[in-house]
Amino acid sequence: MGTAIKTRIVKIGNSQGLRIPKTLLEQSGINSEVEIEVHGNHLIIRPVEQIRLGWDKAFAAMAEKHDDVVLDDVNTTEWDQIEWQW
């Protein structure tokens, strides 16, 4: 664990907040949205996980290579043929 830095809780409108020094933000990799969780008397602050990060570029690359087709064939059953109007 690194060096602890002492700071104060400040009033922000009707809420309260912390000013986090730039060096701590740089070291933690936090730069935008965060999740805050309470564990006993500790607050855990972590960056929000970037779900599907880079998927747009991956899909674009797949489309360029014509590798964006459905792999499964449509297998219909007798019920599908009788009950559904195609």
N, C-alpha and C positions, 0 to 999 in steps of 0.2 A: 504494500500500500504506500502511496505517496505522502507528501507533506500535507498536513491539514492547514487550511486557511480559514481564519476566523472572519465572519461577516455578520451583518445585522439583518433582521427581518424588517422590511420597510412597508409602509402603508401605500397601497396602490388602489385608489378609489375606495370601494367598500371592502376590498380584499387586502391581503398582505402577500408579500413576495420576497424573493431573494435576488440579489444581484450576484450573478456568477461571473467571476473574473474570466477574461478572454483566454488566459493560459489554461484554465481548467477545461473550458469548452473545447479548445484545440486538442488537448490531451485525451479527452473522452470521445471525440468524434461527434459530439452533439452539435447540430447546427440549425435545426428547425423544430419539428414536432417532437415531444417527449411523452413518455408514460411515467406516471408517478404512482408508486405503490408504497403502502405502509407495512412495515414488519416490526412489530413491537413499538419501540420508540425511535425507529429509523425510517427515513424516507429514502426510497430507492428511485433514482431518476435515470432513465435510459432512453436512448433514441427509439422512435417508433420504427418497428421493422418494416422495411420497404418490400411489401409483398408484390410479387410478379415484376420486380425490377428488371428491366431489359427485355421483357417479353415482346414489346412492340417492335423492337429491332429484330428479334429472333423470328417473329412471324413475317416481317417484311422480307427477310433473307429467305425464308422457306418459300414464300410466294414467288420470288425471283427465280428460284430453282424448280418451281412447279412441284414442290414437295409438301404442298398443303392440301392434299386430298384425303378423304376419309378412307381409312384402311379396311374397315369392316364392310363386307357386302351386306346388302339388305336381304335377310332371309325371312321370307314370309311363311306363315303357317296356313293351314286349311282355314282356321278361324279368321285369319286376316282376309283371305280371299272371299269368304262367305259374308262376313259381318261388315266389312268396310267397303265403301264405295271409292274406288281409286280414280 
